[in-house]
Amino acid sequence: MFTTSRGISLILSIAISALVMAFLSLMEGATPILLFVAWGVSFSSSYLLISFMLEFLIFKEIGDIYSLLEKIQRKDLSEISDKSRKASISPLRKINKVINSYAIARQKEIDTLQKNAEFRREFIADISHELKTPIFATQGYIHTLLDGAIDDKQVRMRFLKRAAKSLDSLDVLVQDLLTLNQMESGVIKFNFEDFDLKELLEEVMEELEHKASKRDMHIEFEAEPGKTYMTNGDRQKIYRVCQNLIFNAMKYNHNGGEVKVSMTTHKNSIQVDVKDDGQGIPPEDLKRIFERFYRVEKSRNKKEGGTGLGLAIVKHILEGHKSKISVSSTVGKGSIFSFSLPLVKTNTSEDKLKVLTS
């Protein structure tokens, strides 16, 4: 009883009222009625004030602190909220607030660790699957040859070519993984220089023209004739970005389809759009297509080939240029991938003056 707020209040109230009565009894003219009234008033007021202070300003806050500590001890942080920030005049409010903030921070760390663990599991499963396919294919061809098929010249050459192709796919996968890891860790440095983005896109389309003609596909390029689109960036890596986006637009398009590459200049930037009229991307997949190994309709994409790392590399390259890749898509109508680079303005009037004076 004496450890509760009411018990402590009762003891202190009796002590205070006794002191008041003792003090008043020393005064002349103190009647028993006056002493009784003084005792009643001092006792009741002391009890109410002390009880309120202990119950609402101390015991309640201590109870909340103990509740938080118990949840932290049980590692049950899911139901913790920042309730301690409400108005209070208790001197323990700051302690309660600090403990509550600590618990919320630990909960955020736990959530982050759980997400990282889930990502690690998915990554290990994905990379195991990606590595397994070319390794098993190569093993199959080589073991078939070792079992006697090597004596047949035609079979030998066909199987060796297939094994070499599987190993080439494995090499591309490993190189893409190394590239992506080096970008994320900051090992790969960007060599920034001024270059004509329009000229770069023309080189990419010329390289992919032969693959497009095999599928009766048309690549349309939309840019102002005779105009230079100067930008600043790592030319080799931006070349890879454009190559990947245009190749993907071709790969996931239908035979006889069209890929449209357009350039638009704004005040301080150049925007590149790569549009196709293929099957499109479902809304639930749009947010994840830039993740490692993530594929839309995995069985179909596996047939199409690729490592599943291209868009992830594109994302990291553009982030290194302080830009980002965006995508909009409609199922059955196609997709548009867009990115922007800074526009390097050239002083044309000054250039003309130099030509005239020379």
VOLO-106361 format. One line per field, with one value per residue: x, y, z of N, C-alpha, C in turn; chain. Coordinates in steps of 0.2 Angstrom, whole numbers. Each point is the difference from the previous one (the first is absolute). Example, Ala and Ser with C-alpha at 12.3 -4.5 7.8 and 13.67 -1.06 7.14 Angstrom:
2
n_px	c(66, -2)
n_py	c(-28, 5)
n_pz	c(39, -4)
ca_px	c(-4, 4)
ca_py	c(6, 6)
ca_pz	c(0, 1)
c_px	c(4, -4)
c_py	c(6, 5)
c_pz	c(0, 3)
chaine	c(A, A)
***
This chain:
358
n_px	c(4, 6, -1, -6, -3, -5, 3, 5, -5, -3, 6, 1, -6, 1, 6, -2, -5, 4, 4, -5, -3, 6, 1, -6, 1, 6, -5, 0, -5, 5, -6, -3, -5, 4, 3, -6, -3, 5, -1, -7, 0, 5, -3, -6, 2, 4, -5, -5, 4, 2, -6, -2, 5, -1, -7, -1, 4, -1, -5, -4, 5, 1, -6, 0, 5, -3, -5, 3, 3, -6, -3, 5, -1, -7, 4, -5, 2, -4, -2, 6, -2, 0, -3, 6, -1, -5, -3, 5, -1, 0, 5, -4, -4, 6, 0, -6, 1, 5, -3, -5, 4, 3, -5, -3, 6, -1, -6, 3, 5, -5, -5, 5, 2, -6, -1, 6, -2, -6, 3, 4, -6, -4, 5, 1, -7, -1, 6, -3, -6, 3, 4, -5, -3, 4, 0, -6, -1, 5, -1, -6, 2, 4, -5, -4, 5, 1, -7, 3, -4, 6, -1, -6, 3, -6, -1, 6, 0, -5, 2, 6, -3, -5, 5, 3, -6, -1, 7, -1, -5, 4, 4, -5, -3, 6, 2, -7, 0, 6, -3, -5, 3, 4, -6, -3, 6, -1, 1, -6, 4, -3, 1, -2, -3, 1, -6, -1, -5, -2, 6, -1, -6, 2, 5, -3, -4, 6, 2, -6, 2, 6, 0, -1, 4, 3, -2, 2, 4, -4, 6, -4, 4, -2, 3, 2, -1, 6, -4, 5, 0, 3, 4, 0, 4, 0, 3, 5, -1, -1, 5, 2, -2, 2, 6, 0, -2, 4, 5, -1, -1, 6, 3, -3, 2, -5, 0, 4, 2, -1, 6, -2, 6, -2, 2, -1, 2, 2, -2, 0, -4, 2, -6, 2, -4, -1, -4, -4, -3, 4, 2, 5, 0, -2, -5, -2, 2, -3, -1, 0, -2, 2, -3, 5, 1, -3, -4, -3, -4, 2, -5, -4, 2, 0, -6, -1, 2, 7, 3, -4, 6, -3, -6, 2, 4, -5, -3, 5, 0, -7, 0, 6, -5, -2, -2, -5, -1, -5, -6, -3, -5, -3, -3, 3, 3, 4, 7, 1, 6, 0, 5, 3, 4, 5, -3, 5, -1, -1, 5, -6, -2, 3, -3, -6, 1, 2, -6, -4, 2, -1)
n_py	c(-6, 0, -4, 1, 4, -4, -6, 2, 1, -6, -3, 3, -1, -6, 0, 2, -3, -5, 2, 0, -6, -3, 3, -1, -6, 2, 1, 6, -2, -5, 0, -5, 4, 5, -3, -2, 6, 3, -5, 1, 6, 0, -4, 2, 7, -2, -4, 5, 5, -3, -2, 6, 3, -5, 1, 6, 2, -5, -3, 4, 5, -2, 0, 6, 3, -3, 3, 6, 0, -2, 5, 4, -2, 0, 6, 2, 2, -5, 0, 1, 5, 6, -3, -1, 1, -3, 5, 1, 1, -7, 0, -5, 5, 4, -4, 1, 6, 0, -4, 4, 5, -2, -2, 6, 3, -4, 2, 7, -1, -3, 5, 5, -2, 0, 7, 1, -4, 3, 6, -2, -2, 6, 4, -3, -1, 6, 2, -4, 3, 6, -2, -3, 4, 5, 0, -2, 6, 3, -2, 1, 5, 2, -2, 2, 5, 1, 0, 3, 5, 0, -6, 2, 2, -2, -5, -1, 3, -3, -5, 0, 1, -5, -4, 2, -1, -6, -2, 2, -4, -5, 1, 1, -5, -4, 2, -1, -6, -1, 2, -3, -5, 1, 1, -5, -3, 3, -7, -1, 4, 6, -1, 5, 1, 5, -2, -2, 1, 5, 2, 0, 3, 4, 0, 1, 4, 3, -1, 3, 4, -4, 0, 7, 0, -4, 5, 3, 3, 5, 3, 4, 5, 3, 4, 6, 0, -2, -3, 3, -5, 6, -5, -1, -5, -6, 2, -4, 3, 6, -2, -3, 5, 4, -3, 0, 6, 1, -3, 2, 6, -2, -2, 5, 1, 0, -5, 4, 0, 6, 2, 4, 3, 4, 6, 3, 6, 1, 4, -5, -4, -6, -1, -6, -1, -6, 0, -5, -4, -3, -5, 5, 4, -5, 4, -6, 0, 6, -1, -6, 3, 4, -5, -2, -3, 6, -5, 3, -4, -3, -4, 5, 4, -6, -1, 7, -2, 1, 5, 5, 2, 0, 0, -5, -2, 0, -2, -5, -1, 0, -4, -3, 1, -2, -5, -1, -6, 1, -3, 0, -4, -2, -5, -3, 6, -2, 2, 4, -1, 4, 4, 3, 4, 3, 6, -1, 6, 1, 4, -1, 5, -3, -6, 3, 4, -6, -3, 6, 0, -7)
n_pz	c(0, 4, -5, 1, -5, 1, 1, -4, -4, 3, -1, -6, -2, 3, -3, -6, 0, 2, -4, -4, 2, 0, -6, -2, 3, -3, -4, 3, 4, 0, -2, 3, -1, 2, 5, 2, -1, 4, 4, 0, 0, 4, 3, -1, 1, 6, 2, -2, 3, 6, 1, -2, 4, 4, 0, -1, 5, 4, 4, -3, 0, 7, 1, -3, 4, 5, -3, -1, 6, 2, -4, 2, 6, -2, -2, 4, -5, -2, 6, 0, 3, -3, 5, 1, -6, 3, 1, 4, 6, -1, 5, 0, -2, 1, 6, 1, -2, 3, 5, -1, -1, 6, 3, -2, 2, 5, 1, -2, 5, 4, -1, 1, 6, 1, -3, 3, 5, -1, -1, 6, 3, -2, 2, 5, 1, -1, 4, 5, -1, 0, 5, 3, -3, 0, 7, 1, -4, 2, 7, -2, -3, 5, 5, -4, -1, 7, 0, -5, 2, 3, -1, 1, -6, -3, 4, 0, -7, -1, 4, -3, -6, 2, 2, -5, -4, 4, -1, -6, 0, 3, -5, -5, 3, 0, -6, -2, 3, -2, -6, 1, 2, -6, -4, 3, -1, -5, -2, -4, -3, 0, -7, 3, -5, -4, -2, -6, 3, -5, 0, 7, 0, -5, 3, 6, -4, -2, 6, 2, -5, 0, 7, -1, -5, 4, 4, -6, 4, 1, 0, 3, -2, 5, -4, 2, -7, 0, 5, 4, 3, 2, 3, 7, -1, 2, -6, 2, 6, -2, -3, 6, 3, -5, 0, 7, 0, -5, 2, 6, -3, -3, 5, 3, -6, -4, -4, -4, 7, 4, -1, 5, -2, 5, -2, 6, -2, 7, 5, 5, -4, -2, -3, 2, -4, 2, -6, 2, -5, 5, 4, 2, 6, 4, 3, 2, -6, -1, 6, -3, -6, 4, 3, 4, -6, 1, -2, -5, 2, 5, -1, -2, 5, 3, -3, 2, 6, 1, 3, -1, -3, -6, 2, 4, -5, -4, 5, 1, -6, -1, 5, -3, -4, 6, -3, -3, 0, -5, 2, -6, 1, -5, 4, -5, 2, 5, 0, 5, -1, 5, -3, 5, -4, 4, -1, -5, 2, -6, 0, -3, 3, 5, -1, -2, 5, 3, -3, 2, 6, 0)
ca_px	c(-4, 4, 4, -5, 0, -5, 3, 5, -4, -3, 5, 2, -6, -1, 6, -1, -6, 2, 5, -5, -3, 5, 2, -6, -1, 4, -2, -5, -7, -2, -5, 0, -3, 5, 5, -3, -1, 6, 3, -3, 2, 7, 0, -3, 3, 6, -1, -2, 6, 5, -3, 0, 7, 3, -4, 0, 6, 6, -1, -3, 5, 4, -4, 1, 7, 1, -3, 5, 5, -3, -1, 7, 3, -3, 1, -6, 0, -4, -5, 3, -2, 3, -5, 3, 0, -5, 1, 1, 4, 4, 7, 3, -2, 5, 3, -5, 0, 6, 0, -5, 4, 5, -4, -2, 6, 2, -5, 1, 6, -2, -3, 5, 3, -5, 0, 6, 0, -5, 3, 5, -2, -2, 6, 4, -4, 1, 6, 1, -4, 3, 7, -1, -2, 6, 5, -3, 0, 7, 1, -4, 3, 6, 0, -2, 6, 5, -3, 1, -2, 6, 3, -4, 2, -5, -3, 5, 0, -7, 0, 5, -3, -5, 4, 4, -5, -2, 5, 0, -6, 2, 5, -4, -3, 5, 2, -5, 0, 6, -1, -5, 3, 5, -3, -3, 5, 4, 7, 0, 0, -3, 4, -4, 2, -5, -1, -6, -5, -3, 5, 1, -6, 1, 5, -4, -5, 4, 3, -6, -4, 0, -5, -7, -2, -1, -7, -4, -1, 2, 2, -1, 3, -3, 4, 0, 6, 6, 1, 4, -3, 6, -2, 6, -1, 5, -3, -1, -5, -6, -1, -3, -7, -4, 0, -4, -7, -2, 0, -6, -6, -1, -1, -7, -5, -3, 3, -3, -2, 3, 4, 1, 4, -1, 4, -3, 4, -3, 5, 7, 1, -2, -4, 0, -6, 1, -7, -2, -7, 0, -6, -1, 2, -6, 1, 3, 7, 3, 4, 5, 4, 7, 3, 4, -3, -8, -3, -7, -2, 7, 1, 1, 6, 5, 1, 3, 7, 1, 2, -5, 3, 1, -4, 4, 6, -2, -2, 6, 4, -3, 1, 6, 0, -5, -6, -4, -4, -7, -4, -8, -2, -7, 0, -2, 1, 7, 3, 5, 5, 3, 5, 2, 7, 1, 1, 6, -2, 6, -1, 0, 2, 7, 3, -1, 5, 7, 1, 1, 7, 6)
ca_py	c(6, 6, 1, 3, 7, 2, -1, 5, 7, 0, 1, 7, 4, 0, 3, 7, 2, 0, 5, 6, 1, 2, 7, 4, -1, 4, 7, 1, 0, -5, -4, -7, 0, 3, -5, -5, 3, 0, -7, -3, 4, -1, -7, -1, 3, -3, -6, 1, 3, -5, -6, 2, 1, -6, -4, 2, 3, -4, -7, -1, 0, -5, -6, 0, -2, -7, -3, 0, -5, -7, -2, 0, -6, -5, 1, 1, 8, 1, 4, 6, 7, 6, 3, 4, 7, 4, 5, -2, 4, -4, 0, -7, 0, 0, -6, -5, 2, -3, -7, -1, 1, -6, -6, 1, -1, -7, -3, 1, -4, -7, -1, 0, -7, -5, 1, -2, -7, -2, 1, -5, -6, 0, 1, -7, -4, 2, -1, -7, -2, 3, -3, -7, -1, -1, -6, -6, -1, -2, -7, -5, -1, -3, -7, -3, -1, -5, -7, -3, 4, 4, -3, 3, 6, 5, 1, 3, 7, 3, 0, 5, 7, 1, 1, 6, 5, 0, 3, 7, 3, 0, 6, 6, 0, 2, 7, 4, 0, 4, 7, 2, 0, 5, 6, 1, 2, 6, -1, 3, 7, 3, 5, 5, 4, 2, -3, 1, -6, -2, -4, -7, -4, -3, -6, -6, -2, -3, -6, -5, 0, -7, -4, 2, -2, -7, -1, 5, 5, 7, 5, 7, 5, 7, 5, 5, -1, 6, 3, -4, -1, -1, -2, -2, -6, -6, -2, -7, -3, 3, -5, -6, 2, 0, -7, -4, 2, -1, -8, -2, 2, -5, -7, -1, 2, -5, 0, 5, 5, 6, 4, 7, 4, 7, 5, 6, 4, 4, 5, -2, -7, -3, -6, -5, -5, -6, -3, -6, -2, -7, -3, 4, -3, 0, 5, -3, -1, 6, 3, -4, -2, 3, -5, -6, -6, 0, 0, -1, -6, -3, -6, 3, 3, -5, -2, 5, 0, 6, -2, 3, 6, 6, 6, 2, 4, 6, 4, 3, 5, 7, 3, 3, 7, 4, 0, -6, -3, 0, -5, 0, -5, -3, -7, -1, 6, 2, 3, 6, 1, 7, 3, 7, 2, 8, 3, 4, 6, 2, 7, 0, 7, 1, -5, 3, 5, -2, -2, 5, 4, -4)
ca_pz	c(0, 1, -6, -5, 0, 5, 7, 1, 2, 6, 6, 0, 2, 7, 3, -1, 4, 7, 1, 0, 7, 5, 0, 2, 7, 4, 0, 5, -3, -5, 3, -3, -6, -5, -1, -4, -7, -3, -1, -6, -6, -2, -2, -6, -5, -1, -3, -7, -4, 0, -4, -7, -2, 0, -5, -7, -2, 1, -1, -7, -4, 1, -3, -7, -1, 1, -6, -6, 2, -1, -7, -2, 2, -4, -7, -3, -1, -5, 2, 3, -4, 4, 4, 6, -2, 1, 5, 7, 4, 4, -1, -3, -7, -4, 0, -4, -7, -2, -1, -6, -6, -1, -2, -7, -4, 0, -5, -6, -2, -1, -7, -5, 0, -3, -7, -3, 0, -6, -7, -1, -2, -7, -4, 0, -4, -7, -3, -1, -6, -6, -1, -1, -7, -5, 3, -1, -7, -2, 2, -4, -7, 1, 2, -6, -4, 3, 0, -7, -6, -3, -6, -6, -1, -1, 7, 4, -1, 2, 7, 2, -1, 5, 6, 0, 1, 7, 4, -1, 4, 7, 0, 0, 6, 5, -1, 2, 8, 2, -2, 5, 7, 1, 0, 6, 5, -2, -3, -6, -1, -6, -3, -3, -6, -4, -6, -3, 2, -6, -4, 4, -1, -7, 0, 3, -4, -6, 3, 1, -6, -3, 4, -2, -7, 1, 2, -4, 5, -2, 5, -2, 4, 0, 3, -4, -4, 0, 7, 5, 7, 4, 7, 3, 4, -2, -6, 0, 4, -3, -6, 2, 2, -6, -3, 4, -1, -7, -1, 4, -4, -5, 3, 3, -5, -5, -7, -4, 4, -1, 6, -2, 5, -1, 5, 2, 4, 4, 1, 2, 0, -6, 2, -5, 0, -4, 0, -4, 0, 2, 4, 6, 6, 4, 5, 6, -2, -2, 6, 1, -6, 1, 5, -3, -3, 0, -7, -1, -4, 0, -5, -7, 0, 0, -7, -4, 2, 5, 7, 4, 4, -4, 2, 6, -2, -2, 6, 4, -4, 0, 7, 0, -4, 4, -4, 1, -5, 2, -5, 0, -4, -1, -2, -7, -4, 0, 5, -2, 4, 0, 5, -2, 1, -1, -7, 0, -5, -4, -2, -8, -2, 1, -5, -6, 0, -1, -7, -5, 1, -2)
c_px	c(4, 5, -4, 0, -5, 3, 5, -4, -3, 5, 3, -5, -1, 6, -1, -6, 2, 5, -4, -3, 4, 2, -6, -1, 4, -2, -6, -7, -2, -5, 0, -4, 4, 5, -3, -1, 7, 3, -4, 2, 7, 0, -3, 4, 7, -1, -1, 6, 5, -2, 0, 7, 3, -3, 2, 7, 6, -2, -2, 6, 5, -3, 1, 7, 1, -4, 4, 6, -1, 0, 7, 3, -3, 1, -7, -1, -5, -6, 2, -2, 3, -5, 3, 1, -6, 1, 0, 4, 4, 7, 2, -2, 6, 4, -5, 1, 7, 0, -5, 3, 5, -4, -2, 6, 2, -5, 1, 6, -2, -3, 5, 4, -4, 0, 6, 1, -4, 4, 6, -2, -2, 6, 3, -4, 1, 6, 2, -3, 3, 6, -2, -2, 6, 5, -3, 0, 7, 1, -3, 4, 7, 0, -3, 5, 4, -3, 1, -2, 5, 2, -4, 2, -5, -3, 5, 1, -7, 0, 5, -2, -5, 3, 3, -5, -3, 5, 0, -6, 2, 5, -3, -4, 5, 2, -5, 0, 6, -1, -5, 3, 5, -3, -3, 5, 4, 7, 1, 0, -3, 5, -4, 3, -6, 0, -7, -5, -3, 5, 1, -6, 0, 5, -4, -5, 3, 2, -6, -4, -1, -5, -7, -2, -2, -8, -5, -2, 3, 2, -1, 4, -2, 4, 1, 6, 5, 1, 4, -3, 6, -2, 7, -1, 5, -3, 0, -6, -7, -1, -3, -7, -4, -1, -5, -7, -3, -1, -6, -6, -1, -1, -7, -5, -2, 4, -4, -2, 5, 3, 1, 4, 0, 4, -3, 4, -5, 5, 7, 1, -2, -4, 0, -6, 1, -7, 0, -7, -1, -6, -1, 2, -6, 2, 4, 8, 4, 5, 6, 5, 7, 4, 4, -4, -7, -2, -7, -2, 7, 1, 2, 6, 6, 2, 3, 7, 1, 2, -5, 4, 1, -3, 3, 6, -2, -2, 6, 4, -3, 0, 6, 1, -6, -6, -4, -4, -7, -3, -7, -2, -7, 0, -3, 1, 8, 2, 4, 5, 4, 5, 3, 7, 0, 2, 6, -1, 7, -1, 1, 2, 8, 4, 0, 5, 7, 1, 1, 7, 5, 0)
c_py	c(6, 1, 3, 7, 2, -1, 5, 7, 0, 1, 7, 5, 0, 3, 8, 3, 0, 6, 7, 1, 1, 7, 4, -1, 5, 8, 1, 1, -6, -5, -7, 0, 3, -5, -6, 2, 0, -6, -3, 4, -2, -8, -1, 3, -3, -7, 0, 2, -6, -6, 2, 0, -7, -5, 2, 3, -5, -7, -2, 0, -6, -7, -1, -2, -8, -4, -1, -4, -7, -2, 0, -7, -6, 0, 1, 8, 2, 5, 7, 6, 5, 3, 5, 8, 5, 5, -3, 4, -4, 0, -6, 0, -1, -7, -5, 2, -3, -7, -2, 1, -5, -6, 1, -1, -7, -4, 1, -4, -7, 0, 0, -7, -5, 0, -2, -7, -3, 1, -4, -7, -1, 0, -7, -4, 2, -1, -8, -3, 2, -4, -7, -2, -1, -6, -6, -2, -2, -6, -5, -1, -3, -7, -4, -2, -6, -7, -3, 4, 4, -3, 2, 7, 6, 1, 3, 7, 3, 1, 5, 7, 2, 1, 7, 6, 1, 4, 8, 4, 1, 5, 7, 1, 3, 7, 5, 1, 4, 7, 3, 1, 6, 7, 2, 1, 6, -1, 3, 7, 2, 5, 5, 4, 3, -4, 1, -6, -3, -5, -7, -4, -3, -5, -6, -3, -4, -7, -6, -1, -7, -4, 2, -3, -7, -2, 5, 5, 7, 4, 7, 4, 7, 5, 6, -1, 6, 3, -5, 0, -2, -1, -1, -6, -5, -3, -8, -3, 2, -4, -6, 1, 0, -7, -5, 2, -1, -8, -3, 1, -4, -7, -2, 3, -5, 1, 5, 7, 6, 2, 7, 3, 7, 4, 6, 5, 5, 6, -2, -7, -3, -7, -5, -5, -6, -3, -6, -1, -7, -1, 4, -4, 1, 5, -3, -2, 6, 2, -5, -2, 2, -4, -5, -6, 0, 0, 0, -6, -4, -5, 3, 4, -4, -2, 5, 1, 7, -3, 2, 5, 6, 6, 2, 4, 7, 5, 3, 4, 7, 3, 3, 6, 5, 0, -7, -3, 0, -4, 1, -5, -2, -6, -1, 6, 1, 4, 6, 1, 7, 1, 7, 1, 7, 2, 5, 5, 2, 7, 1, 7, 1, -4, 3, 6, -2, -3, 6, 4, -4, 0)
c_pz	c(0, -6, -6, 1, 6, 7, 1, 1, 6, 6, 0, 2, 8, 4, -1, 5, 8, 1, 0, 7, 5, 0, 2, 8, 4, 0, 5, -4, -5, 3, -3, -7, -6, -2, -5, -7, -4, -2, -7, -6, -2, -2, -7, -6, -2, -4, -7, -5, -1, -5, -7, -3, -1, -6, -7, -3, 1, -1, -7, -5, 1, -3, -8, -2, 1, -5, -6, 1, -1, -7, -4, 2, -3, -7, -4, -2, -6, 2, 4, -5, 4, 4, 5, -2, 2, 6, 7, 4, 5, -1, -3, -8, -5, 0, -4, -7, -3, -1, -5, -6, -2, -3, -7, -5, -1, -5, -7, -3, -1, -7, -6, -1, -3, -7, -3, 0, -5, -6, -1, -2, -7, -5, -1, -4, -8, -4, -1, -6, -6, -2, -2, -8, -5, 2, -2, -8, -2, 2, -4, -7, 1, 2, -6, -5, 3, 0, -7, -6, -3, -6, -6, -1, 0, 7, 4, -1, 2, 8, 3, -1, 5, 7, 0, 1, 7, 4, -2, 4, 7, 1, 1, 7, 6, -1, 2, 8, 2, -1, 5, 7, 1, 0, 7, 6, -2, -3, -7, 0, -6, -3, -4, -6, -4, -7, -3, 1, -6, -4, 3, -2, -7, 0, 3, -5, -6, 2, 0, -7, -3, 4, -1, -6, 0, 2, -3, 5, -3, 6, -2, 4, -1, 3, -6, -5, 0, 7, 4, 7, 4, 8, 3, 4, -2, -6, -1, 4, -3, -7, 2, 2, -6, -4, 3, -1, -7, -1, 4, -4, -6, 2, 2, -5, -4, -6, -4, 4, -1, 7, -2, 5, -2, 5, 0, 4, 4, 2, 2, -1, -7, 3, -6, 1, -4, 1, -4, 0, 1, 5, 6, 6, 5, 6, 6, -1, -1, 6, 1, -6, 1, 5, -4, -1, 0, -7, 0, -4, 0, -5, -7, 0, 0, -7, -5, 2, 4, 7, 5, 5, -4, 3, 7, -1, -3, 5, 4, -5, 0, 7, 1, -4, 3, -4, 2, -6, 2, -6, 1, -5, 0, -3, -7, -4, 0, 6, -2, 6, -1, 5, -3, 2, -1, -7, 1, -5, -4, -2, -8, -3, 0, -5, -7, -1, -1, -7, -5, 1, -3, -8)
chaine	c(A, A, A, A, A, A, A, A, A, A, A, A, A, A, A, A, A, A, A, A, A, A, A, A, A, A, A, A, A, A, A, A, A, A, A, A, A, A, A, A, A, A, A, A, A, A, A, A, A, A, A, A, A, A, A, A, A, A, A, A, A, A, A, A, A, A, A, A, A, A, A, A, A, A, A, A, A, A, A, A, A, A, A, A, A, A, A, A, A, A, A, A, A, A, A, A, A, A, A, A, A, A, A, A, A, A, A, A, A, A, A, A, A, A, A, A, A, A, A, A, A, A, A, A, A, A, A, A, A, A, A, A, A, A, A, A, A, A, A, A, A, A, A, A, A, A, A, A, A, A, A, A, A, A, A, A, A, A, A, A, A, A, A, A, A, A, A, A, A, A, A, A, A, A, A, A, A, A, A, A, A, A, A, A, A, A, A, A, A, A, A, A, A, A, A, A, A, A, A, A, A, A, A, A, A, A, A, A, A, A, A, A, A, A, A, A, A, A, A, A, A, A, A, A, A, A, A, A, A, A, A, A, A, A, A, A, A, A, A, A, A, A, A, A, A, A, A, A, A, A, A, A, A, A, A, A, A, A, A, A, A, A, A, A, A, A, A, A, A, A, A, A, A, A, A, A, A, A, A, A, A, A, A, A, A, A, A, A, A, A, A, A, A, A, A, A, A, A, A, A, A, A, A, A, A, A, A, A, A, A, A, A, A, A, A, A, A, A, A, A, A, A, A, A, A, A, A, A, A, A, A, A, A, A, A, A, A, A, A, A, A, A, A, A, A, A, A, A, A, A, A, A, A, A, A, A, A, A)
***
